[in-house]
Amino acid sequence: MNQFLNDLKTLVKTHWKTIFIIVLVVYLFTSYTDIKAGIMDAWSGK
């Protein structure tokens, strides 16, 4: 278990940018309808 945690820490240290981009894309994909509704409301001045 300790080796697993060490490997996980190493993975995050070396690939944190890639992990962040993947999480960001997943977040934007799942909340696309909310983002689109917000943009359309702002565009129409509501």
DRENDRENDO-832171 format. One line per field, with one value per residue: residue in one letter; x, y, z of N, C-alpha, C in turn. Coordinates in nm, 3 decimals. Atoms other than C-alpha are relative to their C-alpha. Example, Ala and Ser with C-alpha at 12.3 -4.5 7.8 and 13.67 -1.06 7.14 Angstrom:
2
aa: [A, S] .
n_u: [0.089, -0.082] .
n_v: [-0.119, -0.119] .
n_w: [0.000, -0.006] .
ca_u: [1.230, 1.367] .
ca_v: [-0.450, -0.106] .
ca_w: [0.780, 0.714] .
c_u: [0.090, -0.077] .
c_v: [0.120, 0.109] .
c_w: [0.000, 0.073] .
END
This chain:
46
aa: [M, N, Q, F, L, N, D, L, K, T, L, V, K, T, H, W, K, T, I, F, I, I, V, L, V, V, Y, L, F, T, S, Y, T, D, I, K, A, G, I, M, D, A, W, S, G, K] .
n_u: [0.083, -0.090, -0.060, 0.107, 0.009, -0.120, 0.016, 0.103, -0.059, -0.091, 0.082, 0.059, -0.107, -0.055, 0.103, 0.109, 0.061, 0.089, 0.112, 0.081, 0.069, 0.104, 0.107, 0.064, 0.081, 0.115, 0.089, 0.066, 0.091, 0.119, 0.078, 0.012, 0.132, 0.004, -0.087, 0.069, 0.114, -0.053, -0.047, 0.116, 0.066, -0.082, 0.005, 0.130, 0.012, 0.090] .
n_v: [-0.120, -0.115, -0.014, -0.056, -0.143, -0.063, -0.004, -0.098, -0.133, -0.023, -0.022, -0.134, -0.100, -0.009, -0.020, -0.078, -0.084, 0.086, 0.035, -0.121, -0.023, 0.102, -0.036, -0.121, 0.038, 0.076, -0.096, -0.084, 0.084, 0.034, -0.121, -0.077, -0.062, -0.115, -0.104, -0.052, -0.080, -0.124, -0.086, -0.049, -0.099, -0.122, -0.056, -0.065, -0.105, 0.035] .
n_w: [0.000, -0.006, 0.133, 0.084, -0.028, 0.055, 0.145, 0.030, -0.019, 0.112, 0.118, -0.008, 0.013, 0.136, 0.103, -0.057, 0.104, 0.078, -0.086, -0.012, 0.127, 0.012, -0.095, 0.053, 0.116, -0.050, -0.067, 0.101, 0.077, -0.079, -0.031, 0.124, 0.013, -0.091, 0.056, 0.118, -0.046, -0.055, 0.110, 0.074, -0.085, 0.001, 0.136, 0.020, -0.098, -0.111] .
ca_u: [0.000, 0.286, 0.444, 0.111, 0.092, 0.450, 0.375, 0.061, 0.250, 0.515, 0.248, 0.079, 0.410, 0.517, 0.184, -0.014, -0.070, -0.221, -0.440, -0.559, -0.646, -0.841, -1.037, -1.106, -1.234, -1.458, -1.595, -1.666, -1.827, -2.059, -2.162, -2.188, -2.563, -2.523, -2.236, -2.431, -2.739, -2.527, -2.368, -2.702, -2.856, -2.565, -2.583, -2.952, -2.903, -3.105] .
ca_v: [0.000, 0.236, 0.169, 0.244, 0.583, 0.663, 0.573, 0.785, 1.085, 1.046, 1.024, 1.342, 1.529, 1.444, 1.465, 1.725, 1.942, 1.655, 1.550, 1.910, 1.941, 1.613, 1.721, 2.061, 1.908, 1.665, 1.950, 2.170, 1.878, 1.791, 2.152, 2.256, 2.323, 2.552, 2.740, 2.775, 2.901, 3.156, 3.285, 3.311, 3.495, 3.740, 3.788, 3.875, 4.102, 3.913] .
ca_w: [0.000, 0.080, -0.259, -0.427, -0.255, -0.353, -0.714, -0.706, -0.568, -0.838, -1.107, -0.987, -0.957, -1.310, -1.493, -1.300, -1.609, -1.807, -1.516, -1.475, -1.844, -1.838, -1.529, -1.685, -2.009, -1.820, -1.606, -1.908, -2.094, -1.805, -1.737, -2.102, -2.085, -1.782, -1.947, -2.271, -2.085, -1.899, -2.217, -2.393, -2.094, -2.087, -2.465, -2.450, -2.150, -1.891] .
c_u: [0.086, 0.064, -0.102, -0.012, 0.120, -0.010, -0.104, 0.052, 0.094, -0.077, -0.058, 0.107, 0.046, -0.105, -0.116, -0.068, -0.100, -0.124, -0.093, -0.080, -0.114, -0.118, -0.075, -0.092, -0.125, -0.098, -0.075, -0.101, -0.127, -0.084, -0.020, -0.134, -0.012, 0.083, -0.067, -0.117, 0.048, 0.048, -0.118, -0.078, 0.078, -0.008, -0.131, -0.029, -0.093, 0.071] .
c_v: [0.126, 0.025, 0.060, 0.151, 0.075, 0.012, 0.104, 0.142, 0.034, 0.029, 0.140, 0.107, 0.016, 0.033, 0.086, 0.087, -0.081, -0.037, 0.120, 0.026, -0.100, 0.033, 0.121, -0.033, -0.076, 0.094, 0.084, -0.080, -0.029, 0.123, 0.087, 0.071, 0.121, 0.115, 0.065, 0.088, 0.132, 0.095, 0.058, 0.103, 0.131, 0.069, 0.077, 0.105, -0.029, 0.014] .
c_w: [0.000, -0.136, -0.098, 0.021, -0.055, -0.151, -0.040, 0.015, -0.116, -0.128, -0.001, -0.017, -0.144, -0.106, 0.049, -0.104, -0.083, 0.079, 0.013, -0.127, -0.018, 0.091, -0.050, -0.118, 0.045, 0.068, -0.103, -0.082, 0.079, 0.030, -0.124, -0.009, 0.092, -0.054, -0.120, 0.040, 0.057, -0.107, -0.076, 0.082, -0.001, -0.136, -0.020, 0.107, 0.115, 0.132] .
END
